[in-house]
Amino acid sequence: MAKEFLPLPRMSNSSRRGATALMALAGASESLILQDEDDHLRPRPS
């Protein structure tokens, strides 16, 4: 599922750590995107 975000080369040595990092990165990206959408929906104080 997360592989669709960033096609990273598979490292058989640290596949578990890589997957964890990828999931964390995807979660952070999703948070930033949601935060950005909220900023657009929320009226900015002038």
PyMOL Python script that loads the backbone (N, CA, C, O; Angstrom):
from pymol import cmd

cmd.read_pdbstr("""\
ATOM      1  N   MET A   1       0.843  -1.201   0.000  1.00  0.00           N
ATOM      2  CA  MET A   1       0.000   0.000   0.000  1.00  0.00           C
ATOM      3  C   MET A   1       0.878   1.250   0.000  1.00  0.00           C
ATOM      4  O   MET A   1       0.677   2.165  -0.798  1.00  0.00           O
ATOM      5  N   ALA A   2       1.845   1.271   0.902  1.00  0.00           N
ATOM      6  CA  ALA A   2       2.697   2.458   1.005  1.00  0.00           C
ATOM      7  C   ALA A   2       3.688   2.515  -0.150  1.00  0.00           C
ATOM      8  O   ALA A   2       4.272   3.563  -0.426  1.00  0.00           O
ATOM      9  N   LYS A   3       3.876   1.367  -0.830  1.00  0.00           N
ATOM     10  CA  LYS A   3       4.844   1.345  -1.927  1.00  0.00           C
ATOM     11  C   LYS A   3       4.409   2.244  -3.072  1.00  0.00           C
ATOM     12  O   LYS A   3       5.235   2.655  -3.887  1.00  0.00           O
ATOM     13  N   GLU A   4       3.124   2.551  -3.141  1.00  0.00           N
ATOM     14  CA  GLU A   4       2.643   3.404  -4.229  1.00  0.00           C
ATOM     15  C   GLU A   4       3.122   4.840  -4.052  1.00  0.00           C
ATOM     16  O   GLU A   4       3.235   5.581  -5.028  1.00  0.00           O
ATOM     17  N   PHE A   5       3.403   5.237  -2.811  1.00  0.00           N
ATOM     18  CA  PHE A   5       3.861   6.599  -2.555  1.00  0.00           C
ATOM     19  C   PHE A   5       5.245   6.821  -3.156  1.00  0.00           C
ATOM     20  O   PHE A   5       5.424   7.670  -4.030  1.00  0.00           O
ATOM     21  N   LEU A   6       6.228   6.045  -2.676  1.00  0.00           N
ATOM     22  CA  LEU A   6       7.596   6.229  -3.138  1.00  0.00           C
ATOM     23  C   LEU A   6       8.180   4.883  -3.533  1.00  0.00           C
ATOM     24  O   LEU A   6       8.367   4.011  -2.684  1.00  0.00           O
ATOM     25  N   PRO A   7       8.470   4.708  -4.825  1.00  0.00           N
ATOM     26  CA  PRO A   7       9.105   3.465  -5.280  1.00  0.00           C
ATOM     27  C   PRO A   7      10.559   3.413  -4.838  1.00  0.00           C
ATOM     28  O   PRO A   7      11.448   3.871  -5.556  1.00  0.00           O
ATOM     29  N   LEU A   8      10.803   2.858  -3.659  1.00  0.00           N
ATOM     30  CA  LEU A   8      12.167   2.763  -3.154  1.00  0.00           C
ATOM     31  C   LEU A   8      12.745   1.389  -3.457  1.00  0.00           C
ATOM     32  O   LEU A   8      12.019   0.394  -3.466  1.00  0.00           O
ATOM     33  N   PRO A   9      14.042   1.333  -3.702  1.00  0.00           N
ATOM     34  CA  PRO A   9      14.695   0.041  -3.948  1.00  0.00           C
ATOM     35  C   PRO A   9      14.609  -0.834  -2.710  1.00  0.00           C
ATOM     36  O   PRO A   9      14.787  -0.358  -1.589  1.00  0.00           O
ATOM     37  N   ARG A  10      14.336  -2.111  -2.915  1.00  0.00           N
ATOM     38  CA  ARG A  10      14.191  -3.022  -1.785  1.00  0.00           C
ATOM     39  C   ARG A  10      15.559  -3.423  -1.261  1.00  0.00           C
ATOM     40  O   ARG A  10      16.431  -3.822  -2.034  1.00  0.00           O
ATOM     41  N   MET A  11      15.751  -3.322   0.037  1.00  0.00           N
ATOM     42  CA  MET A  11      17.002  -3.759   0.650  1.00  0.00           C
ATOM     43  C   MET A  11      16.694  -4.961   1.533  1.00  0.00           C
ATOM     44  O   MET A  11      16.082  -4.829   2.593  1.00  0.00           O
ATOM     45  N   SER A  12      17.127  -6.133   1.082  1.00  0.00           N
ATOM     46  CA  SER A  12      16.825  -7.348   1.830  1.00  0.00           C
ATOM     47  C   SER A  12      17.459  -7.302   3.212  1.00  0.00           C
ATOM     48  O   SER A  12      17.024  -8.000   4.129  1.00  0.00           O
ATOM     49  N   ASN A  13      18.494  -6.474   3.356  1.00  0.00           N
ATOM     50  CA  ASN A  13      19.202  -6.399   4.631  1.00  0.00           C
ATOM     51  C   ASN A  13      18.342  -5.715   5.678  1.00  0.00           C
ATOM     52  O   ASN A  13      18.232  -6.209   6.800  1.00  0.00           O
ATOM     53  N   SER A  14      17.737  -4.601   5.338  1.00  0.00           N
ATOM     54  CA  SER A  14      16.956  -3.830   6.318  1.00  0.00           C
ATOM     55  C   SER A  14      15.561  -3.589   5.771  1.00  0.00           C
ATOM     56  O   SER A  14      15.082  -2.455   5.760  1.00  0.00           O
ATOM     57  N   SER A  15      14.911  -4.645   5.321  1.00  0.00           N
ATOM     58  CA  SER A  15      13.585  -4.484   4.723  1.00  0.00           C
ATOM     59  C   SER A  15      12.577  -4.051   5.778  1.00  0.00           C
ATOM     60  O   SER A  15      11.708  -3.220   5.513  1.00  0.00           O
ATOM     61  N   ARG A  16      12.696  -4.618   6.975  1.00  0.00           N
ATOM     62  CA  ARG A  16      11.720  -4.272   8.016  1.00  0.00           C
ATOM     63  C   ARG A  16      11.894  -2.819   8.435  1.00  0.00           C
ATOM     64  O   ARG A  16      10.915  -2.088   8.585  1.00  0.00           O
ATOM     65  N   ARG A  17      13.144  -2.402   8.624  1.00  0.00           N
ATOM     66  CA  ARG A  17      13.397  -1.019   9.030  1.00  0.00           C
ATOM     67  C   ARG A  17      12.972  -0.074   7.911  1.00  0.00           C
ATOM     68  O   ARG A  17      12.412   0.991   8.172  1.00  0.00           O
ATOM     69  N   GLY A  18      13.238  -0.461   6.672  1.00  0.00           N
ATOM     70  CA  GLY A  18      12.862   0.370   5.530  1.00  0.00           C
ATOM     71  C   GLY A  18      11.352   0.522   5.442  1.00  0.00           C
ATOM     72  O   GLY A  18      10.842   1.608   5.169  1.00  0.00           O
ATOM     73  N   ALA A  19      10.642  -0.578   5.675  1.00  0.00           N
ATOM     74  CA  ALA A  19       9.183  -0.527   5.616  1.00  0.00           C
ATOM     75  C   ALA A  19       8.645   0.364   6.728  1.00  0.00           C
ATOM     76  O   ALA A  19       7.699   1.123   6.522  1.00  0.00           O
ATOM     77  N   THR A  20       9.250   0.267   7.901  1.00  0.00           N
ATOM     78  CA  THR A  20       8.819   1.099   9.024  1.00  0.00           C
ATOM     79  C   THR A  20       9.045   2.568   8.710  1.00  0.00           C
ATOM     80  O   THR A  20       8.182   3.408   8.965  1.00  0.00           O
ATOM     81  N   ALA A  21      10.217   2.873   8.152  1.00  0.00           N
ATOM     82  CA  ALA A  21      10.530   4.260   7.807  1.00  0.00           C
ATOM     83  C   ALA A  21       9.579   4.756   6.727  1.00  0.00           C
ATOM     84  O   ALA A  21       9.139   5.906   6.757  1.00  0.00           O
ATOM     85  N   LEU A  22       9.265   3.881   5.771  1.00  0.00           N
ATOM     86  CA  LEU A  22       8.377   4.274   4.680  1.00  0.00           C
ATOM     87  C   LEU A  22       6.977   4.560   5.210  1.00  0.00           C
ATOM     88  O   LEU A  22       6.332   5.523   4.795  1.00  0.00           O
ATOM     89  N   MET A  23       6.513   3.718   6.130  1.00  0.00           N
ATOM     90  CA  MET A  23       5.192   3.940   6.712  1.00  0.00           C
ATOM     91  C   MET A  23       5.170   5.239   7.509  1.00  0.00           C
ATOM     92  O   MET A  23       4.189   5.983   7.474  1.00  0.00           O
ATOM     93  N   ALA A  24       6.257   5.506   8.228  1.00  0.00           N
ATOM     94  CA  ALA A  24       6.333   6.740   9.005  1.00  0.00           C
ATOM     95  C   ALA A  24       6.337   7.941   8.074  1.00  0.00           C
ATOM     96  O   ALA A  24       5.692   8.954   8.344  1.00  0.00           O
ATOM     97  N   LEU A  25       7.077   7.817   6.968  1.00  0.00           N
ATOM     98  CA  LEU A  25       7.149   8.915   6.007  1.00  0.00           C
ATOM     99  C   LEU A  25       5.786   9.146   5.364  1.00  0.00           C
ATOM    100  O   LEU A  25       5.362  10.287   5.182  1.00  0.00           O
ATOM    101  N   ALA A  26       5.106   8.058   5.023  1.00  0.00           N
ATOM    102  CA  ALA A  26       3.780   8.185   4.421  1.00  0.00           C
ATOM    103  C   ALA A  26       2.812   8.821   5.415  1.00  0.00           C
ATOM    104  O   ALA A  26       1.982   9.647   5.035  1.00  0.00           O
ATOM    105  N   GLY A  27       2.918   8.440   6.681  1.00  0.00           N
ATOM    106  CA  GLY A  27       2.049   9.022   7.698  1.00  0.00           C
ATOM    107  C   GLY A  27       2.310  10.508   7.856  1.00  0.00           C
ATOM    108  O   GLY A  27       1.376  11.298   7.994  1.00  0.00           O
ATOM    109  N   ALA A  28       3.587  10.890   7.835  1.00  0.00           N
ATOM    110  CA  ALA A  28       3.932  12.302   7.974  1.00  0.00           C
ATOM    111  C   ALA A  28       3.420  13.089   6.774  1.00  0.00           C
ATOM    112  O   ALA A  28       2.899  14.193   6.926  1.00  0.00           O
ATOM    113  N   SER A  29       3.572  12.515   5.577  1.00  0.00           N
ATOM    114  CA  SER A  29       3.103  13.200   4.374  1.00  0.00           C
ATOM    115  C   SER A  29       1.590  13.379   4.430  1.00  0.00           C
ATOM    116  O   SER A  29       1.064  14.433   4.073  1.00  0.00           O
ATOM    117  N   GLU A  30       0.900  12.335   4.884  1.00  0.00           N
ATOM    118  CA  GLU A  30      -0.561  12.418   4.970  1.00  0.00           C
ATOM    119  C   GLU A  30      -0.965  13.498   5.962  1.00  0.00           C
ATOM    120  O   GLU A  30      -1.913  14.246   5.721  1.00  0.00           O
ATOM    121  N   SER A  31      -0.241  13.582   7.086  1.00  0.00           N
ATOM    122  CA  SER A  31      -0.548  14.602   8.090  1.00  0.00           C
ATOM    123  C   SER A  31      -0.358  15.992   7.505  1.00  0.00           C
ATOM    124  O   SER A  31      -1.185  16.879   7.720  1.00  0.00           O
ATOM    125  N   LEU A  32       0.735  16.187   6.763  1.00  0.00           N
ATOM    126  CA  LEU A  32       1.002  17.496   6.178  1.00  0.00           C
ATOM    127  C   LEU A  32      -0.067  17.856   5.160  1.00  0.00           C
ATOM    128  O   LEU A  32      -0.500  19.007   5.088  1.00  0.00           O
ATOM    129  N   ILE A  33      -0.495  16.869   4.368  1.00  0.00           N
ATOM    130  CA  ILE A  33      -1.514  17.127   3.348  1.00  0.00           C
ATOM    131  C   ILE A  33      -2.837  17.510   4.020  1.00  0.00           C
ATOM    132  O   ILE A  33      -3.496  18.463   3.605  1.00  0.00           O
ATOM    133  N   LEU A  34      -3.218  16.762   5.058  1.00  0.00           N
ATOM    134  CA  LEU A  34      -4.463  17.064   5.757  1.00  0.00           C
ATOM    135  C   LEU A  34      -4.380  18.430   6.419  1.00  0.00           C
ATOM    136  O   LEU A  34      -5.347  19.190   6.412  1.00  0.00           O
ATOM    137  N   GLN A  35      -3.222  18.739   6.992  1.00  0.00           N
ATOM    138  CA  GLN A  35      -3.039  20.035   7.638  1.00  0.00           C
ATOM    139  C   GLN A  35      -3.156  21.150   6.608  1.00  0.00           C
ATOM    140  O   GLN A  35      -3.747  22.196   6.878  1.00  0.00           O
ATOM    141  N   ASP A  36      -2.590  20.922   5.425  1.00  0.00           N
ATOM    142  CA  ASP A  36      -2.634  21.932   4.372  1.00  0.00           C
ATOM    143  C   ASP A  36      -4.077  22.147   3.911  1.00  0.00           C
ATOM    144  O   ASP A  36      -4.493  23.280   3.671  1.00  0.00           O
ATOM    145  N   GLU A  37      -4.839  21.056   3.787  1.00  0.00           N
ATOM    146  CA  GLU A  37      -6.239  21.185   3.380  1.00  0.00           C
ATOM    147  C   GLU A  37      -7.019  21.966   4.431  1.00  0.00           C
ATOM    148  O   GLU A  37      -7.865  22.796   4.095  1.00  0.00           O
ATOM    149  N   ASP A  38      -6.735  21.700   5.693  1.00  0.00           N
ATOM    150  CA  ASP A  38      -7.419  22.426   6.763  1.00  0.00           C
ATOM    151  C   ASP A  38      -7.107  23.912   6.679  1.00  0.00           C
ATOM    152  O   ASP A  38      -7.979  24.750   6.907  1.00  0.00           O
ATOM    153  N   ASP A  39      -5.862  24.234   6.352  1.00  0.00           N
ATOM    154  CA  ASP A  39      -5.483  25.643   6.238  1.00  0.00           C
ATOM    155  C   ASP A  39      -6.264  26.321   5.118  1.00  0.00           C
ATOM    156  O   ASP A  39      -6.631  27.490   5.234  1.00  0.00           O
ATOM    157  N   HIS A  40      -6.519  25.588   4.033  1.00  0.00           N
ATOM    158  CA  HIS A  40      -7.259  26.176   2.917  1.00  0.00           C
ATOM    159  C   HIS A  40      -8.738  26.339   3.270  1.00  0.00           C
ATOM    160  O   HIS A  40      -9.374  27.316   2.874  1.00  0.00           O
ATOM    161  N   LEU A  41      -9.280  25.373   4.019  1.00  0.00           N
ATOM    162  CA  LEU A  41     -10.697  25.439   4.371  1.00  0.00           C
ATOM    163  C   LEU A  41     -10.947  26.484   5.450  1.00  0.00           C
ATOM    164  O   LEU A  41     -11.989  27.139   5.467  1.00  0.00           O
ATOM    165  N   ARG A  42      -9.985  26.632   6.344  1.00  0.00           N
ATOM    166  CA  ARG A  42     -10.155  27.567   7.452  1.00  0.00           C
ATOM    167  C   ARG A  42      -9.902  28.994   6.976  1.00  0.00           C
ATOM    168  O   ARG A  42      -8.876  29.249   6.345  1.00  0.00           O
ATOM    169  N   PRO A  43     -10.799  29.924   7.257  1.00  0.00           N
ATOM    170  CA  PRO A  43     -10.584  31.329   6.859  1.00  0.00           C
ATOM    171  C   PRO A  43      -9.377  31.904   7.572  1.00  0.00           C
ATOM    172  O   PRO A  43      -9.244  31.784   8.790  1.00  0.00           O
ATOM    173  N   ARG A  44      -8.502  32.526   6.805  1.00  0.00           N
ATOM    174  CA  ARG A  44      -7.286  33.079   7.398  1.00  0.00           C
ATOM    175  C   ARG A  44      -7.590  34.396   8.106  1.00  0.00           C
ATOM    176  O   ARG A  44      -8.321  35.236   7.582  1.00  0.00           O
ATOM    177  N   PRO A  45      -7.023  34.571   9.304  1.00  0.00           N
ATOM    178  CA  PRO A  45      -7.189  35.849  10.020  1.00  0.00           C
ATOM    179  C   PRO A  45      -6.474  36.966   9.275  1.00  0.00           C
ATOM    180  O   PRO A  45      -5.292  36.838   8.955  1.00  0.00           O
ATOM    181  N   SER A  46      -7.167  38.048   8.997  1.00  0.00           N
ATOM    182  CA  SER A  46      -6.555  39.126   8.225  1.00  0.00           C
ATOM    183  C   SER A  46      -5.862  40.129   9.144  1.00  0.00           C
ATOM    184  O   SER A  46      -5.288  41.109   8.669  1.00  0.00           O
TER     185      SER A  46
END
""", "prot")
cmd.dss("prot")
cmd.show_as("cartoon", "prot")
cmd.util.cbc("prot")
cmd.orient("prot")
